[in-house]
């Protein structure tokens, strides 16, 4: 498995937080049910999962 430094994980988390914010704002512009809205909803779900996994990894490393 890949090993990332604490700095790399923190930087990735900041980028994902930014992507989430931008996608949430963009999603407001689209009507629910159209392909763009669905695509953004799926991207957001992937970003939330990524965010959670990175946070979990950071917390795990802090405990060790």
N, C-alpha and C positions, 0 to 999 in steps of 0.2 A: 504494500500500500504506500502511496505517496506520503511523504512527511513535509509539512509546511511549517515555517516559523510562525511565531506568535504575531510578528509584524505583518507577514503575508496574509494571515487569516484576518487580522483587523482591517487591513486594506481592502480585502475582498468583501468583508462585511459592510464597509462604508460604501463600496460600489453597488452592492446588492440593495442596500437601503435606498440609495439614490434611484436605482432602476425601479424599485417598488413605488416610490413616491411619484415618479414620472408616469408609470403605467396607470396608477390609480387616478391621476389627474386626466390622462388621456381617455381612460375608460368612461369618464363622466360625459365626454363629448359624443359617445356613440350610443345609439338606441339598443336596448337589450334585445338579443335575438339575431342581430346582424353579425356576419362573420368577423368583423373587426372587434366587436365587443367580446365574442366568444374567444377569439385568439388572445386578447388581452387578459381575459379571465384565466385562461390556461397558463399564460406566461406568469401571471401573478402567483398562481398556485405553485408553480415551479420555483419561483423566487422565494416564496414563504418557506418552502421545504429547504431550499439551499440556506436560507438565513438561519433556520432552526438548527440544521446540522452543523453549521459553522459555529454558532453560539455554543452548542453542546460540546464541540471539540475544544473551543477556547476554555470553557468551564472545566472540562476534564483535565486539561493540561495545567490549569491553575491549582487544582486539587492535588496533583502529583508532585 
